[in-house]
Amino acid sequence: MDFNMKKLASDAGIFFTRAVQFTEEKFGQAEKTELDAHFENLLARADSTKNWTEKILRQTEVLLQPNPSARVEEFLYEKLDRKVPSRVTNGELLAQYMAEAASELGPTTPYGKTLIKVAEAEKRLGAAERDFIHTASINFLTPLRNFLEGDWKTISKERRLLQNRRLDLDACKARLKKAKAAEAKATLWNDEVDKAEQELRVAQTEFDRQAEVTRLLLEGISSTHVNHLRCLHEFVESQTTYYAQCYRHMLDLQKQLGSSQGAIFPGTFVGTTEPASPPLSSSSPTTAAATMPVGPSVAGLAPPGEAALRLEEVSPPASGTRKARVLYDYEAADSSELALLADELITVYSLPGMDPDWLIGERGNKKGKVPVTYLELLS
């Protein structure tokens, strides 16, 4: 009991001494041992790594699970060391609703058949999303959490110990300074000076040892960056695989709907040629085609897919032509189309009777139909 009481009294005394030293430093009434510039840089780099890792982790969690209630539930399951229950993705839920709607509205009707096809595609999209979330969580989120909950906690603990050692060291320096001042006034050798010097030597040794331990941990942040870099590459790879799967599933669906739409709505053109990259255009194809110069009608000209275009009879309109920049590579499906290369400039114009999604393109002595969505019309 006496030993415990003495230990508590000693700990209280040390805490009080540190508190006094810290307060006097804040008010500029005590000297403070400064760390070298390299050490300060390591501290700043570690703090920056921790802050940005937290932000990236939180935002990636939002990306993978936008529902905040679901994120809280997953967090609680992890803290309780329990398996997170499987959750239906939004795509899978949409697929379920579409399938049920088709069953009730008539699975043999055109609308019901299309609902079933879209439902199957949405189900595949949901499964791809589930795989992406699982892979990203293991390969990217888990290493970030391990750093924050493991390595960073160790670094923080050693930094607090270093701070305490520094306060002890500066308190010993202050006591030695006071002891020497008292000795000078008394003009006698004071035992307090010997005691203060001994305490200072011990405090300096402990401070130096703790500073070295902390320095080694801080320098290990470089290894953390290397590990996070590898995880980042794996995250990008999984995200690339996910979006590639989504594009492939939607392209297959587009082809299925295109063939069925042609049977339901005769005369309607639906493109089924797979583009080199997803066509993206800031302007509406119909609007872009409507602003093009229109030439005289050509005998036998019909919308793509209905009749072959006789290119030898096509000539630029009298009203003029326009220049266009190609946005994506395009491989011609037949001899009536013009193959395109990204970033090249071509001359384009429209003809009466053409499908609004297509234009006539010319490059040198070659001409053919080109899709509007692959072009940026220039003024």
Secondary structure, 3 states (H helix, E strand, C coil): CHHHHHHHHHHHHHHHHHHHHHHHHHCCCCCCCCCCHHHHHHHHHHHHHHHHHHHHHHHHHHHHCCCHHHHHHHHHHHHCCCCCCCCCCHHHHHHHHHHHHHHHHCCCCHHHHHHHHHHHHHHHHHHHHHHHHHHHHHHHHHHHHHHHHHHHHHHHHHHHHHHHHHHHHHHHHHHHHHHHHHHHHHCCCCHHHHHHHHHHHHHHHHHHHHHHHHHHHHHCHHHHHHHHHHHHHHHHHHHHHHHHHHHHHHHHHHHHHHHHHHHHCCCCCCCCCCCCCCCCCCCCHHHHHHCCCECCCCCCCCCCCCCCCCHHHCCCCCCCCEEEEECCCECCCCCCECCECCCCEEEEEECCCCCCCEEEEEECCEEEEEEHHHEEECC
